[in-house]
Amino acid sequence: MAGEVSPPPGLTPPQQALWWLERGGLSLGPEWEKAHAICQSNEGDPAHDLVHALAHLIEGDLGNSDYWYRRSGDAPVSRDPHAEWRRIADRLGGPARQD
């Protein structure tokens, strides 16, 4: 991912949001804002809502995160954002993590 300034082509919007979260180190900042905006662009879609839940988990807003997990029809397996990122990326066929 180093040197890339935008998600690779062919990713769905939820996968792009995951990419931005990863690019931002799973922390708050401009990449988090981009990911959050993508999630908000199609609220009600389970994949968007699932990544939205992860964004709020990263933010530390567990109540809001739980709300979006419920809306997505999913539940967190872990409160660790890194573990949840991997799980959600696996579920959505998202981008590989670049550790």
Buried (B, 14 or more C-beta within 10 A) or exposed (E): EEEEEEBEEEBBBBBBBBBBBBBBEBEBEEBBEBBBEBBEEEEEBEBBBBBBBBBBBBBEEEEBBBBBBEBBEBEBEEEEBEEBBBBBBEEBEBBEEEE
